[in-house]
Amino acid sequence: MSDNQLNRFEGMLTQLVSMVGHLSEDVDIIKADLGNVKADLANVKADMSNMKAEVANIKADMAVVKEEMANVKLDLANVKETQEKQHAEVMGKFESMRMDQEITWTKTCDNERDIERLKMHILKI
């Protein structure tokens, strides 16, 4: 083989060694990036687990709030029923008082008439 061919082979081998060296560096960079991606993925999974726990807590809190709302509605219905009973009782007492007043007024009027008649009868005598 001639010197020219040997120089060309040597150049080509040098170029191949250089390319292999660059490929090796690129592989190392890709491996490092893959390690970073795995770490990021682990962080995302941890964040998701935390969020799932928070969502579960929020759901539990919402269930408690719904139960409390149901109790408040029940209490409100009981209060309304009690108020309606009390209102009916007060109205019944007012009606009784009105009837008593009418009876008293009627008796008063009758008594006034009777007194006036007695006065007229006494004064005539």
C-alpha positions in Angstrom: 0.0 0.0 0.0 1.1 3.4 -0.7 1.8 6.2 1.7 -1.1 8.1 0.3 -3.5 5.3 1.0 -2.1 4.7 4.5 -2.6 8.4 5.2 -6.2 8.2 4.0 -6.8 5.1 6.2 -5.2 6.8 9.1 -7.3 9.9 8.6 -10.4 7.8 8.3 -9.6 5.9 11.4 -8.9 9.1 13.3 -12.2 10.4 12.0 -14.0 7.2 13.2 -12.3 7.4 16.6 -13.4 11.0 16.9 -17.0 10.2 15.9 -17.1 7.3 18.4 -15.8 9.6 21.1 -18.5 12.1 20.3 -21.1 9.4 20.3 -19.9 8.2 23.7 -20.2 11.7 25.0 -23.7 12.0 23.5 -24.7 8.7 25.2 -23.4 10.0 28.5 -25.4 13.2 28.1 -28.5 11.2 27.2 -28.0 8.9 30.2 -27.7 12.0 32.5 -30.9 13.5 31.0 -32.7 10.2 31.4 -31.7 10.2 35.1 -33.1 13.7 35.4 -36.3 12.7 33.7 -36.6 9.7 36.1 -36.1 12.0 39.1 -38.7 14.5 37.7 -41.1 11.6 37.2 -40.6 10.4 40.7 -41.3 14.0 41.9 -44.5 14.2 39.8 -45.7 10.8 41.2 -45.1 12.1 44.7 -47.0 15.3 44.0 -49.8 13.2 42.5 -49.9 11.1 45.7 -50.1 14.2 47.8 -52.8 15.7 45.6 -54.8 12.4 45.8 -54.5 12.5 49.6 -55.7 16.2 49.7 -58.6 15.4 47.4 -59.6 12.5 49.7 -59.4 14.9 52.7 -61.5 17.5 50.8 -64.1 14.8 50.0 -64.2 13.8 53.6 -64.7 17.4 54.6 -67.4 17.8 52.1 -69.2 14.7 53.4 -69.1 16.2 56.9 -70.4 19.6 55.6 -73.2 17.8 53.8 -74.1 15.9 57.0 -74.1 19.1 59.0 -76.3 20.8 56.4 -78.8 18.0 56.6 -78.8 18.4 60.4 -79.3 22.1 60.1 -82.2 21.6 57.6 -83.7 19.1 60.1 -83.3 21.6 63.0 -84.8 24.3 60.8 -87.8 22.1 60.0 -88.2 21.4 63.8 -88.0 25.1 64.6 -90.6 25.9 61.9 -92.9 23.3 63.2 -92.5 24.6 66.8 -93.1 28.1 65.6 -96.3 27.1 63.8 -97.6 25.3 66.9 -96.8 28.3 69.0 -98.4 30.7 66.5 -101.6 28.5 66.5 -101.6 28.5 70.3 -101.2 32.3 70.5 -103.9 32.8 67.9 -106.2 30.4 69.9 -105.6 32.5 73.0 -106.3 35.7 71.1 -109.5 34.2 69.8 -110.4 33.1 73.4 -109.6 36.6 74.7 -111.7 38.2 71.9 -114.7 35.9 72.7 -114.2 36.8 76.4 -114.2 40.5 75.5 -117.4 40.1 73.5 -119.1 38.3 76.4 -117.8 40.9 78.9 -118.9 43.7 76.6 -122.3 42.2 76.1 -122.7 41.7 79.8 -121.5 45.2 80.4 -124.1 46.6 78.0 -126.8 44.5 79.6 -125.8 45.6 83.0 -125.8 49.3 81.9 -129.3 48.9 80.5 -130.5 47.1 83.7 -128.9 49.9 85.8 -130.6 52.6 83.7 -133.9 50.8 84.0 -133.4 50.6 87.8 -132.6 54.3 87.9 -135.7 55.0 86.0 -137.8 52.8 88.1 -136.4 54.2 91.4 -136.8 57.8 90.2 -140.4 57.1 89.3 -141.3 55.9 92.7 
